[in-house]
């Protein structure tokens, strides 16, 4: 059996649906026929083809089950399905900023939605920050003054796990941006909190917010993050996927300590 022969089996929607039906549970011929609403003769024909290709097998109780190879290829088809739903977005943006192990998990993101209005996208970004209750993780290349007070309040309350990765270009001078000292009730305490909560990336090619309420992801286009298009979702699968993406970058982040030390000294 070669790859072309195997892929041909997935060209039939009925065989594809049959494989998905067997993914989590063994079933008898009659159960498959009833569930998929196709004639018994067609079920038999599809079962025979899939058995010949080692994608399913029949046990001693006359129940059909999917093989490990069948599961692997079915998961690959999930990746293709999600990718095809967002072909334009993925083709026009740099996906190399997403690690390979997470690319191979795209099949879990079947509910993810596409946003193509810049102002609405940024509003969702801000709303996720403001509405977060349990955790708030951010990767950004933008100095968003309007959100700093919200971040301070959440840090001071100690009621939420908040972390951020910021672009090296925002802090490379190690000077406090104009106006920061007037934004916080106690700048010194806030800067000390930042030491543990914020890290620096040499270069940021994605922007995201992930919270217990949902997540939003922006990718780069022509070497700049494109805020006019994004992926948005509040389902658990996308929240977990973007959390894993954040954690991958968090491990690459550098300490903010040099910036904090100078900031604190300037306030003394």
NORHU-V137008 format. One record per residue. N is the residue number from 0. RES is the residue in three letters. SS is DSSP state (helix for helix, strand for strand, loop for the rest). BURIAL is # if it has 16 or more other ideal C-beta (glycine too) atoms within 10 Angstrom, else .. Layout:
BEGIN
n->{N,N}
res->{RES,RES}
ss->{SS,SS}
burial->{BURIAL,BURIAL}
END
This chain:
BEGIN
n->{0,1,2,3,4,5,6,7,8,9,10,11,12,13,14,15,16,17,18,19,20,21,22,23,24,25,26,27,28,29,30,31,32,33,34,35,36,37,38,39,40,41,42,43,44,45,46,47,48,49,50,51,52,53,54,55,56,57,58,59,60,61,62,63,64,65,66,67,68,69,70,71,72,73,74,75,76,77,78,79,80,81,82,83,84,85,86,87,88,89,90,91,92,93,94,95,96,97,98,99,100,101,102,103,104,105,106,107,108,109,110,111,112,113,114,115,116,117,118,119,120,121,122,123,124,125,126,127,128,129,130,131,132,133,134,135,136,137,138,139,140,141,142,143,144,145,146,147,148,149,150,151,152,153,154,155,156,157,158,159,160,161,162,163,164,165,166,167,168,169,170,171,172,173,174,175,176,177,178,179,180,181,182,183,184,185,186,187,188,189,190,191,192,193,194,195,196,197,198,199,200,201,202,203,204,205,206,207,208,209,210,211,212,213,214,215,216,217,218,219,220,221,222,223,224,225,226,227,228,229,230,231,232,233,234,235,236,237,238,239,240,241,242,243,244,245,246,247,248,249,250,251,252,253,254,255,256,257,258,259,260,261,262,263,264,265,266,267}
res->{UNK,UNK,UNK,UNK,UNK,UNK,UNK,UNK,UNK,UNK,UNK,UNK,UNK,UNK,UNK,UNK,UNK,UNK,UNK,UNK,UNK,UNK,UNK,UNK,UNK,UNK,UNK,UNK,UNK,UNK,UNK,UNK,UNK,UNK,UNK,UNK,UNK,UNK,UNK,UNK,UNK,UNK,UNK,UNK,UNK,UNK,UNK,UNK,UNK,UNK,UNK,UNK,UNK,UNK,UNK,UNK,UNK,UNK,UNK,UNK,UNK,UNK,UNK,UNK,UNK,UNK,UNK,UNK,UNK,UNK,UNK,UNK,UNK,UNK,UNK,UNK,UNK,UNK,UNK,UNK,UNK,UNK,UNK,UNK,UNK,UNK,UNK,UNK,UNK,UNK,UNK,UNK,UNK,UNK,UNK,UNK,UNK,UNK,UNK,UNK,UNK,UNK,UNK,UNK,UNK,UNK,UNK,UNK,UNK,UNK,UNK,UNK,UNK,UNK,UNK,UNK,UNK,UNK,UNK,UNK,UNK,UNK,UNK,UNK,UNK,UNK,UNK,UNK,UNK,UNK,UNK,UNK,UNK,UNK,UNK,UNK,UNK,UNK,UNK,UNK,UNK,UNK,UNK,UNK,UNK,UNK,UNK,UNK,UNK,UNK,UNK,UNK,UNK,UNK,UNK,UNK,UNK,UNK,UNK,UNK,UNK,UNK,UNK,UNK,UNK,UNK,UNK,UNK,UNK,UNK,UNK,UNK,UNK,UNK,UNK,UNK,UNK,UNK,UNK,UNK,UNK,UNK,UNK,UNK,UNK,UNK,UNK,UNK,UNK,UNK,UNK,UNK,UNK,UNK,UNK,UNK,UNK,UNK,UNK,UNK,UNK,UNK,UNK,UNK,UNK,UNK,UNK,UNK,UNK,UNK,UNK,UNK,UNK,UNK,UNK,UNK,UNK,UNK,UNK,UNK,UNK,UNK,UNK,UNK,UNK,UNK,UNK,UNK,UNK,UNK,UNK,UNK,UNK,UNK,UNK,UNK,UNK,UNK,UNK,UNK,UNK,UNK,UNK,UNK,UNK,UNK,UNK,UNK,UNK,UNK,UNK,UNK,UNK,UNK,UNK,UNK,UNK,UNK,UNK,UNK,UNK,UNK,UNK,UNK,UNK,UNK,UNK,UNK}
ss->{loop,loop,helix,helix,helix,helix,helix,helix,helix,loop,loop,loop,helix,helix,helix,helix,helix,helix,helix,helix,helix,helix,loop,loop,loop,loop,strand,loop,helix,helix,helix,helix,helix,helix,helix,helix,loop,loop,loop,helix,helix,helix,helix,helix,helix,helix,helix,helix,helix,helix,helix,helix,loop,loop,loop,strand,strand,strand,loop,loop,loop,loop,loop,strand,strand,strand,loop,helix,helix,helix,helix,helix,helix,helix,helix,helix,helix,helix,helix,helix,helix,helix,helix,helix,helix,loop,helix,helix,helix,helix,helix,helix,loop,strand,loop,loop,loop,loop,loop,helix,helix,helix,helix,loop,loop,helix,helix,helix,loop,loop,loop,loop,strand,strand,strand,loop,loop,helix,helix,helix,helix,helix,helix,helix,helix,helix,helix,helix,helix,helix,helix,loop,loop,loop,strand,strand,strand,strand,strand,strand,loop,loop,loop,loop,helix,helix,helix,helix,helix,helix,helix,helix,helix,helix,helix,helix,helix,loop,loop,loop,strand,strand,strand,strand,strand,strand,strand,helix,helix,helix,helix,loop,loop,loop,loop,loop,loop,loop,loop,helix,helix,helix,loop,loop,loop,loop,helix,helix,helix,helix,helix,helix,helix,helix,helix,helix,helix,strand,strand,strand,strand,loop,loop,loop,loop,strand,strand,strand,strand,strand,strand,loop,loop,strand,strand,strand,strand,strand,strand,strand,strand,loop,loop,strand,strand,loop,loop,loop,loop,strand,strand,strand,strand,loop,loop,helix,helix,helix,helix,helix,helix,helix,helix,helix,helix,helix,helix,helix,helix,helix,loop,loop,loop,strand,loop,loop,helix,helix,helix,helix,helix,helix,helix,helix,helix,helix,helix,loop}
burial->{.,.,.,.,.,.,.,.,#,#,.,.,.,.,#,#,#,#,#,.,#,#,.,.,.,#,#,.,.,.,#,#,#,.,.,#,.,#,.,.,.,.,#,.,.,#,#,.,#,#,.,.,#,.,#,#,.,.,.,.,.,.,#,#,.,#,#,.,.,#,.,.,#,#,.,.,#,#,#,.,.,#,#,.,#,#,.,.,#,#,.,.,#,#,#,.,.,#,.,.,.,.,.,.,#,#,#,#,#,.,.,#,.,.,#,.,.,.,.,.,#,#,.,#,#,.,.,#,#,.,.,#,.,.,#,#,#,#,#,#,#,.,.,.,.,.,#,#,.,#,#,#,.,#,#,.,.,.,.,#,.,#,#,#,#,#,#,.,.,.,#,.,.,.,.,#,.,.,.,#,.,.,.,#,.,.,#,.,.,#,#,.,#,#,#,.,#,#,#,#,#,.,.,#,#,#,#,#,#,#,#,#,#,#,#,#,#,#,#,#,.,.,.,.,#,#,#,.,#,#,#,#,#,.,#,.,.,#,#,.,#,#,#,.,#,#,.,.,#,#,.,.,#,.,.,#,.,.,#,#,.,.,#,.,.,.,.,.}
END
